[in-house]
């Protein structure tokens, strides 16, 4: 009986690996065929830049900081400068918690209010102007301050979403934003440049694999994924 159970499990794994490899090939082909989007092709008065969690606690210091987040900072800085020059508004979500945060049951204590970890990096603070919105969860879409900003800017329907982490805060925000507009029967463009979004590496969390699957998931759910933004 034990051998019969083992054979079933082995067959399940073989089938999973076979179908999984075919699916990964589709993911690769879909992402590798994407084209860059030019910033000049977007209407400045209808576009906003959204920077997600490029704070010290994810970029430079603390238990959740990652060299992958640091690696995308220069590109985001250049994009922020370009958007500021074009008078494209920018929203900056900053992970900000108290010790009471239930999130610390899943993640180490990070980005406490009043601590340097919850602040935008100096490089991005100097690069341009933005509305800073502290967020107490992984999904900035839920913050009342963002809902208020949306209501005050009804003409904005195109959003460039950059930052970290691709599979958590970026993906949750991008999909919530897209489906929020869909719910109101409003046309929107939510654009995520792969060169400007990244996640972390860990023993059970390979950034290359996780990024690819997350980008593909966003793309198949209405988010525009592009290799990069040209300007």
N, C-alpha and C positions, 0 to 999 in steps of 0.2 A: 504494500500500500504506500509506504514511504517513497519507493521508487516511482510509482505512478504520479504521486504529487510532485516529485522533483522534475519529472519529464514535462509536466504541465507548466511548471514555473520556467523551465529552460526554454520551452517553446514560446511562452509569453515574452520572455526577454528577447529571443531571436526576432520575433515578429515586431516587437517594439523598436529594436535597433534598425531593422530593415526599413520600416515605414518612417522612422525618425530620420534616417540618413537621406531618404528621398525628400522629406519635408525640408530639411536643412539646405538641400540643393536648391529648392524653390526659393527659400529665403535669400540665399546668396545671389541667385539670378535676379530676383526682384530688386534687391538693394543696389547691386552693381550696375544696373541699367538706368538708375535715376540721374537726372540732370540738375545742375546748379541753378539757383534762382538769383536773378539780379535785383539788388535793392532798388535800383532806379526804375524797375518795372512796377514797383508798388506805390500806390498813392499815399503820400505822406500824411494827409489829413484823415486817412481811413486806416492807418496802420499803427500798431503799437509793438514795442519790444518788451518782452517779459523775461527777466533774468531770475532764475530759480536757484536759490540757496548757494550762491557764490560768496559765502561768508567764510570768515577765518576758520570756523569749526569744521568745515568740510574741505577747505583748500589748504590751510597752513598749519593748524594746530588742533590738538585734542584727539580723542580716541576714534573719531570718525573721519578724520582728515585723510585725503587720498592724493597721491601724486597724479592720478588721472584727472582729478578736478583742477589741480594746478596747471596741468598741461593744456587745458582749454581756456585758461584765463586770458592769455594774450589775444586770442582770436575774438573773445567776447569783448575785451577792452576796445579793440579796433572797431567792432560793430557798434558798440555803444557810442564811440566818438562819431562815427558816420551817421548814426541815427540822430544824435544831438545836433549835428550840423544841418540835417534835413528837417529839424524840428519834429521828428517822430517821438512821441512820448514814450517813456520807459517806466515800467513797474518793476520793482526789485523785491521779491519775496525773501524774507530772512527768517530762517528757523529760529524760534525764540520760545523757550519753555521756562516753567517754574519746576521746582523739585516735585510737585504734585503730579506732573505729567504722566499719564498711564503709558505713554510711549516708551518710558524707560523700562517697561517690562519686556520690551522686544529689543531695545537698543541701549548701549551704555549712556550714562548721563552726558548730555552735550548741549551746547548752544543755550546756556542759561541766560535769562534776561539780566542785563547789566554787566555781562561778561563779554570779553573781546571776541569770543567764539561766535556770538550772535550778530556781529557787525560785518558789513560788507568789507571786502579786502580794500586796502588803501589804494591799490592800482585802479580798481573799478570806481571807487569813490571820487578819484581825481579825473576819471575819463569823461564824465558827463553828468547830467542831471537826471534824477529819477525819483519817483514816489516810492518810499520805503514802506513796505507792509510786513510787519512781523506776523508770523504764522505759528500756530500752536499744534499743527498736525502736518502730515506729509502732503496734504492737498491744499494748496493756496486758494483754489477756487472757492472753498468753503468760508473764507474770511469775509466778514461783513464789509470791511474796507474795500475789498475788491468789487463786491457787488455794487457798492456805492459808486465806485469809479466807473463801472460799466454803465450805470444809469445816467451818469453825468457826461458820458461820451458815446451816445447812441450811434454816431456816425462811424465809429471804429468797428471794423468787421474782419480785419486781417491782423494776425498776431504771430510774431516771430518768437518762438519759445526756446530758450537756451539755458544751459546750466547743468546741475546735478541733483539727484542721480537719475539717469535715464529711465531705469525700470521702476522707480518709486515716485519721487516728487514730480519729475518732468512728465512722465507718462500719465500719472493720475490727473495732473492739471490739464494737460493737452486734451485728453479724452473727455474730461468733465466740461471743459470749455466748449468743445465741439458739440457734445450732446446737449449742453445748455442752450446753445444757439438753435440746434435742431428742434428742441422742444418748443421754442417760440416761432418755429417756421421761418427762421432768419438764415440767410445765406452767410457763411463765414469761411475764412481761410485760416487754418491753424497750421503753421509751418515749423517744423523741427529740423534744423541743420545737424546732420550727424557729426560734423567736425566740431560742433560747439555744444555737444551734450555727451556726458560720460558717466559711467558708474565705477564702483570700487572693485578691487580684487580681494578675494578671500579664499580660503581653502575650498569652500563649496560654492564659490560665486566668481566664476571666470568672467571678467569684464567684457572680453570680446564676444563671447557667446551670448551673454545676457543683453548687451547692447543690441546685437543683431536681432535677437528675437523680439526685444521691446520695440525697436524701430519698425519691424515688420508688423507687429500687432497694431501699432498706431496707424500705419499706412493702410492696413486692411479695414480700419474702422473710421476712415474719413480724414485723418490727419495727413497733411502733405509732408513727406520726408524728402529731404534734399541733401546731397553730399555737403554743400556749403552755400553761403551767401556771397555773391560777388558784389563788390562796390568799388 
